[in-house]
Amino acid sequence: MSESVYRQSFTIEDIHLDRFRRLKPSVLLYFVQEISGQHAALLGTSWEALAEKNLFWAIIRHRIQITRMPTAGETLHLQTWPMPTTRTAYPRATVAYDDQGQEVFRTVALWVLMDLKTRSMVLPGKSGVAVPGILRGDELETPASLTPALLKHNTMRRVGFSELDRNGHMNNTRYLDWVSDLLPSSFHAEQTPAQINLCYLAEAKEDQQLRLSWEMTPEGTLRVDAERTNEDGQVHRIFSAGVTFSQVCTP
């Protein structure tokens, strides 16, 4: 039987960095996604195994706590483990350490199973998929939903081919690129993410245009809501984000 805690290391390369030589938040999520996928495969729930049951994994919420954003050449040592399954989701925790054993970031994600054809959620009790979970006692609190808000600024953005994953929708990591792009370089030069909350509410597919509403709160949190208007005029909320920033520490 595979170990409950799975470990994998990632070395940060130039392609993973922003213009200030810090790890992109989207790449941080990519590392988490990769190690989670590797562990899922060892547990018998790979993409291919689930596809045979007409299922696929999707993330509906993500909470990230960042101690510091690492830089080029560093190696991050990640550990991930499934938490006990709930009635609706399969929570998974991940924590990353540097070479000195200092924590760099930690996350909790809510994974769910979706029907490949209907694109509707399948509850764990009806899926036939069991994932044994553990609690180490240091997990972040399970991420909550983000309430829609009236936000000051608006912009439009279209989903492109390079942003799609094998499920045919915009990959969850790319939402953080869109969020980061709402603020200019002059802001990112002085501020770096410390906490991130993400809610994925509906699929964003190729060539769909989303309306991004956003605002920076007095507490330093960038609040973002994204919506899509269908041809019938109905508005669907696609994702929401809350990113709290902190001042960049200079040596």
JOVENQUI-V713290 format. One record per residue. N is the residue number from 1. OMEGA is omega in radians with two decimals (* if undefined). D_CENTER is the distance of its C-alpha to the mean C-alpha in Angstrom with 2 decimals. Layout:
BEGIN
N_OMEGA_D_CENTER / N_OMEGA_D_CENTER
END
This chain:
BEGIN
1_-3.13_27.82 / 2_3.10_24.63 / 3_3.13_23.81 / 4_3.13_21.53 / 5_-3.12_19.68 / 6_-3.06_18.61 / 7_3.10_18.75 / 8_-3.12_17.94 / 9_3.12_18.47 / 10_3.06_17.19 / 11_-3.07_19.47 / 12_-3.14_18.30 / 13_-3.07_20.22 / 14_-3.09_21.17 / 15_-3.12_18.90 / 16_-2.95_15.84 / 17_2.97_17.34 / 18_-3.05_17.82 / 19_3.11_21.44 / 20_3.04_21.89 / 21_3.05_21.09 / 22_-3.14_17.97 / 23_3.07_14.73 / 24_3.07_12.46 / 25_3.14_9.18 / 26_3.13_7.77 / 27_3.02_9.78 / 28_3.11_8.66 / 29_3.10_5.22 / 30_3.11_7.92 / 31_3.13_10.05 / 32_3.13_8.03 / 33_-3.11_7.73 / 34_-3.11_11.38 / 35_3.10_12.77 / 36_3.13_11.43 / 37_3.11_13.07 / 38_-3.14_16.12 / 39_3.11_16.61 / 40_3.13_16.29 / 41_3.11_18.98 / 42_3.13_21.18 / 43_3.09_21.00 / 44_-3.12_22.24 / 45_3.08_19.23 / 46_3.10_18.34 / 47_-3.09_17.58 / 48_-3.13_21.34 / 49_3.14_22.46 / 50_-3.14_20.54 / 51_3.09_21.76 / 52_3.10_25.25 / 53_-3.13_24.64 / 54_-3.12_23.27 / 55_2.94_19.76 / 56_3.10_16.25 / 57_2.99_12.96 / 58_3.09_10.25 / 59_3.11_7.34 / 60_3.11_8.68 / 61_-3.14_7.28 / 62_3.01_5.25 / 63_-3.09_7.79 / 64_3.06_8.23 / 65_-3.02_11.89 / 66_3.08_13.21 / 67_3.05_16.87 / 68_3.07_17.32 / 69_-3.13_15.90 / 70_-3.05_17.63 / 71_-3.04_19.83 / 72_3.04_21.51 / 73_3.13_23.11 / 74_3.01_21.40 / 75_3.12_20.40 / 76_-3.12_17.52 / 77_-3.05_18.24 / 78_3.00_15.35 / 79_3.12_16.12 / 80_3.11_14.26 / 81_3.05_15.87 / 82_3.03_15.66 / 83_3.14_16.84 / 84_-3.14_19.54 / 85_3.07_18.81 / 86_3.13_19.29 / 87_-3.02_21.17 / 88_-2.95_18.19 / 89_3.09_15.21 / 90_-3.12_14.51 / 91_3.11_12.72 / 92_3.13_11.67 / 93_3.07_11.97 / 94_3.07_11.57 / 95_-3.11_13.70 / 96_3.12_14.83 / 97_3.04_18.44 / 98_-3.09_20.61 / 99_3.13_24.02 / 100_3.13_25.73 / 101_3.12_23.70 / 102_-3.14_22.15 / 103_3.11_18.67 / 104_3.05_16.27 / 105_3.01_13.02 / 106_-3.09_11.78 / 107_2.87_8.89 / 108_3.12_9.25 / 109_3.02_7.33 / 110_3.10_9.61 / 111_3.07_10.37 / 112_3.06_13.23 / 113_-3.13_15.86 / 114_3.05_16.86 / 115_-3.09_20.30 / 116_-3.06_20.48 / 117_-3.07_23.40 / 118_-3.10_23.00 / 119_3.09_19.17 / 120_-3.08_19.62 / 121_3.09_18.08 / 122_-3.10_20.23 / 123_-3.13_20.72 / 124_-3.11_20.81 / 125_-3.13_24.52 / 126_-3.04_25.28 / 127_-3.03_23.14 / 128_-3.13_25.23 / 129_3.13_22.20 / 130_3.10_22.48 / 131_-3.14_20.13 / 132_-3.09_21.94 / 133_3.10_20.04 / 134_2.98_21.08 / 135_3.09_20.78 / 136_3.11_21.48 / 137_-3.13_21.88 / 138_-3.11_19.55 / 139_2.99_16.25 / 140_3.05_14.48 / 141_3.13_15.35 / 142_-3.08_13.50 / 143_3.11_11.33 / 144_3.10_13.67 / 145_3.07_13.79 / 146_-3.12_14.43 / 147_3.09_17.95 / 148_-3.10_18.83 / 149_3.01_20.84 / 150_-3.03_23.47 / 151_-2.93_22.21 / 152_-2.95_24.64 / 153_-3.13_23.30 / 154_3.04_22.49 / 155_-3.13_21.71 / 156_3.10_21.29 / 157_-3.07_19.11 / 158_-3.14_19.47 / 159_-3.12_17.11 / 160_-3.10_18.56 / 161_-3.05_19.16 / 162_-3.11_17.27 / 163_-3.08_13.93 / 164_3.02_14.44 / 165_-3.02_13.58 / 166_3.08_16.17 / 167_3.08_15.62 / 168_3.07_16.90 / 169_-3.12_14.15 / 170_-3.11_11.79 / 171_-3.07_8.95 / 172_-3.13_5.40 / 173_-3.03_5.46 / 174_3.08_8.64 / 175_-3.14_8.05 / 176_3.00_7.84 / 177_3.11_11.06 / 178_3.13_12.58 / 179_-3.14_12.02 / 180_-3.10_13.49 / 181_3.12_16.29 / 182_-3.10_17.52 / 183_-3.06_19.09 / 184_3.12_21.82 / 185_-3.12_22.41 / 186_3.08_24.84 / 187_-3.08_22.19 / 188_3.10_19.76 / 189_-3.05_22.89 / 190_-3.04_23.39 / 191_3.12_20.04 / 192_-3.10_16.84 / 193_3.07_13.68 / 194_3.08_14.43 / 195_3.14_12.10 / 196_3.00_8.95 / 197_-3.12_8.51 / 198_3.04_6.58 / 199_3.10_8.54 / 200_-2.94_8.67 / 201_3.12_12.43 / 202_-3.14_13.95 / 203_2.96_13.86 / 204_-3.04_14.52 / 205_-3.05_17.08 / 206_3.07_19.11 / 207_3.05_21.40 / 208_-3.13_20.25 / 209_-3.13_20.59 / 210_3.05_18.36 / 211_3.14_19.74 / 212_3.03_17.61 / 213_-3.06_19.17 / 214_-3.13_18.48 / 215_3.05_20.34 / 216_-3.11_20.42 / 217_3.09_21.70 / 218_-3.13_24.61 / 219_3.12_22.50 / 220_3.10_20.37 / 221_3.04_17.22 / 222_-3.12_16.02 / 223_-3.05_15.63 / 224_2.96_14.47 / 225_3.12_15.17 / 226_-3.11_15.24 / 227_3.04_17.97 / 228_3.06_19.82 / 229_-3.13_23.56 / 230_-3.12_25.00 / 231_3.13_28.50 / 232_3.10_29.95 / 233_3.12_28.82 / 234_-3.12_26.30 / 235_3.12_23.22 / 236_3.06_19.86 / 237_-3.03_16.89 / 238_3.07_13.84 / 239_3.06_11.03 / 240_-3.14_11.40 / 241_2.98_10.12 / 242_-3.10_12.01 / 243_3.10_12.11 / 244_-3.06_15.07 / 245_3.02_16.86 / 246_-3.12_19.61 / 247_3.08_22.54 / 248_3.11_22.38 / 249_3.13_24.70 / 250_-3.12_27.32 / 251_*_29.41
END
